């Protein structure tokens, strides 16, 4: 009997939080980021409006961002967003379909925040128009 083992090697890149170049914040605490993504913090420190972009809740990158960065399950975020929307007390984030569309949306929207995989911004045409925001644990 022959047993063949196939070892697959792949690298999972970290999920970076990105913001439009107009956003002055270079660092956010994990708590601030959760408040932004649960739509409880609606303005930046300079009083400009925060526009939140996300991928569909089934998207693998969104699930990783929710669990690893926000430490909230995607279904919990959906519940919060639905409650805000249906109660009339707030709005849900803007959903875009692809990671590249998310980067482009953040790039073209002053005050925007989103997320991208690893080095997706570095070396792209969006470098300089968006910046990576450091998250303090």
Secondary structure, 3 states (H helix, E strand, C coil): CCCCCCCCCCCCCCEEEEEECCCCCCEEEHHHHHHHHCCCCCECCCCCECEEEEECCCCHHHHHHHHHHHCCCHHHHHHHHHHHHHHCCCCCCEEECCHHHHHHHHHHCCCEEEEEECCCCCCCCCECCEEEEEEEC
